[in-house]
């Protein structure tokens, strides 16, 4: 990790940085020098975290690694988190389907985690230099942002769980209605199956001796088919013939 060339930091702080990355968000104090390692606002799907350093000199003045005005840049850093928190809150108010809730969770998860680490870092800085009132205000602002994101995350997750459960319940109801409809069709088929079978048998154009039977034969065949149909229905619905 490279520091601005103008920064005169104690060796105890420099030794706590690696060569490739700045590591997690944290506060480091040595010989009256305070260095804050903070992460820029993360975005969903992006694994790398962009770090920004803030140096508080023993005199109380601040500097920022991106050349901006130290304390002002630190406040703007928190303002970016607050703006994103408000944007996510507005997005939550507009969300009403499971897919949108899931997308919101993807955006909330890294932001919430970063805000919690930001709060912990500023709390550590506050404890390291208890007399700095600016750190108190910054810590309180970070705590408010982290808490808001935490509640928003929980609300979004609960809303997503409710939507998924509701959709599963509706799907189960539709499946049950489909089963009932299929059952009704099976019952109707069971009632008319014997009649259709008898009609097919007696309707064949083959000599069977009944061609000149009186009309009563037709009604007997019809009645027999219907009675047999109800027997089949009873077997289908109750598992027995009677």
N, C-alpha and C positions, 0 to 999 in steps of 0.2 A: 504494500500500500504506500503510495507516494503522497507526501504532504506538500503543501505550498512551500516554496523555497524560503519564504520570509518567516515561516513559523519556527520559533526557537523553543522546542519542546524538550522536557527532561527525557533522558535516556530510558528511564523506567516506563514511560508511556510508549516511546518508539518501539521498545522491545516487545510490546504486546500486540504488534501488528505483523501479519504475514506478508509474503511477497506478492501474492496473487489477488487476494480479496480482503475486504475490511472485516469480514465476519458478521456476527449478529449485532443487533443494536445494544449499546452498552454505554456506561459512563465510566471514565477513568480519571483518577485524581492522583497527582504527584507533585510535591513541592509547591502547592498552591495553584497549580495549573489543572484545569478541568477540560477534558476533551469528550465531546459527545459524538458517538457514531450512530447516526440515524439513517433510516432507509427512506428513499423517496416512495411516494404512494405506489403500491404494487397494482398490477392489473391481472385479471384472470387469464390463465394460460401462459403466463410469462414467469419462468422459474427464476431467472436472474434478478437480483435486487441491486438497485443503484444506490450507493451510499453517498452521504454528504456529511462532512465533519464540521463541528462547531468547537471553537477553542475559546475558553474563558481564561483570560490572563489573571494573574494574582491581583492586578489593579482593578478588576471588575469589568474591563472592556471585552468585547466579543469580536471574533473573526470567523468567517465562513470559508470553507474550502472552494466554493464556487465564485469567490471574489465579491460576493454581495455583502452588504452591510450586515455585520454579525448578528446582533440581537434582532434587528428587523427581519433578516433572512430566517432566523429561527421562528419568529412569529408567523411569517409567511408559510413556513414549512407546516406548521399546525393548521393554518388557514386552509391549505390545500386538502388536508384530511377532513376538515370540517365541511368544506364545499362538496367533497365527494360523499360524505355522510348524508348531507342534505339531498344530493342528487339520488342516492340509493333509496332514501326515504320516499322521495317523490315517485320513484320507479315502483316501489312497493305498493303505493296507493293506487297505481294504475294497473297492477297485476291481478289477474283473476283466473288464469289457467295454469295447470301444473307445469307445462313447459316453461312458461315465463318465471314461475317461482324457482324452478331449478336453475335457470340462467342467472337469476338474481342471487341465488346461493353461491354460485360459482364466482360472482363478483364480490360478494360479501366476505367469503372465507379468507382470502389473503388480506383484504383491508382490515378485517377484524383482528387477525393475528398480528399484523404490523402495528395496529393501534394499541393493542395490549402491550406489546414490547416497547412501544414508544412511551407509554405511561410508566412502565417499570423503569425505563432508563431515566426519565425525568424525576421519578421518585428517588432513585439512587443519587442523582445529582443534587436533589433537594436535601437529602440527608448528608451528603458530603459537604455542602456549603449551606448550612441552615440560615445564614444571615442574608442571603440573596433573595429579595422579595420578588424579583423577576422570575426566578426559578419556581417560586411558589405559585405564581399566576400561570406559568407555563404548565406546571404539573397538574394544576386543577383543570385547565383547559383540555389537556391530554386525557385526564380521567373522565371528563364529561364525554369526549368524543368516543373513547373506548367503550364506555357504558352504553351510549346510544347505539353504537354498532353491534354490541352484544345483544341488546334487546331486539334490534332489528333482525339480527340473525335468527334469534329464537322465534320471533313472530313469523318470519318467512318459512322456517323449517316446520313449525306447527301448521301453518297454512298449507304447505306442500303435503304434509302427512295427511291432513284432512281431505285435501283434494284427491289424493291417491286412494284413500279409504272410501271416499264417496263414489269415485269411479268404479272401484272394485265392487261396492255394494250394488250399484246400478247394473253392472255387468252380470252380477249374480242374479238379480231380479229378472233381467232379460233372458238369461239362460233358463231360469225356472219357468218363465212364461213360455219359452220355446218347448220345454219338456212337457208342460201341460197341454200345449197345442198338439204336439206329437202324440201324446197319450189319447187325446180326444179323437184324433184321426185313426189311431189304432183301434179304439173302441168301435167307431163307426165301421171300420173295415171288418172287425170281428163279427159285428151284427149282420152285415150283408154278405160275408164270405160264403156261408152255406147256401144262401139263396142264389148267389151268382153261380156257385158250383152246380146246384141242381138245375138251374136254367141252362147252363152249358150242356149238361148231360142230356136233358130232355129236349134241348133245342137242336141236337144233331140230326141231320137229314138221313137217318137210317131207319129202316123198318123196325119198330119196337112193340107193335101191337097196341099202342095207345093213340094212334093217329086219329081214330074216330071216337075217342072217349068223350063223355059229356063235359060241359063247362066246369062242373064241380071238381074235376081232376085238376084243372088249373089252379083253382083256389086252394085245394088241398096241398099242392106242391108249394104254392106261395106261403101258406100258413106254416107248413113244415119247415121251410127255409128260414122263416123269421124266428120260429121257436128254437131251432138249432142255433141261430145267430145269438140269441140271448144266452143260451148255454155256453157258447164260446166266449161271449163277453164276460160271463161270470167267472169262467176259468182264467181269463186274461187279467181281470181286475182283482179277484179274490184268491186265485190259485186253486179253486175247486169248482166242480160243475154245478153244485147246488148252493 
